[in-house]
């Protein structure tokens, strides 16, 4: 990406954490399998981008059925219903 952009270019990156949480209680998640906001931020920083803004973008809770919510509560599974918008500028 750096090869195709000029210094001062602004990047908007909408993303969500990817975690190994499918049917897995939060306490049992394997964090080495996760790709989180921190990883995206580190990658941008290491490749010549400076993050200028982090904006939370909530999604509707309607994407989860009541059965899914109940199962997640019973098994203590964490779920996300948001995305994060990172805005970065190439240095």
C-alpha positions, 0 to 999 in steps of 0.5 A: 500500500505504501508503494502506491500512496503519497505521504499525507494520504489519508486511509479509512479502515473499517474493521472488526476484531476476529477472535476464535470465539465461535461456541467457545467461552471467553475464558477459553479463547486462544488469544494467539488465534485472534486478530484485533484492533491492536494488531491492525494498529501495529501493522499500520504503525510499522508500515509508515502510517500514523493513526489519527482517529479511532471511531466506534461504529455500533451495529444493530443487535438484530443480527443476533437471534434471541437463541444465539444470545441465550446460548452465548449467555449460558456458555459465557461467550463474548460477541461483538456487534460493532466495527471500528473505523481507523483513520490513518495518515501516511507519514 
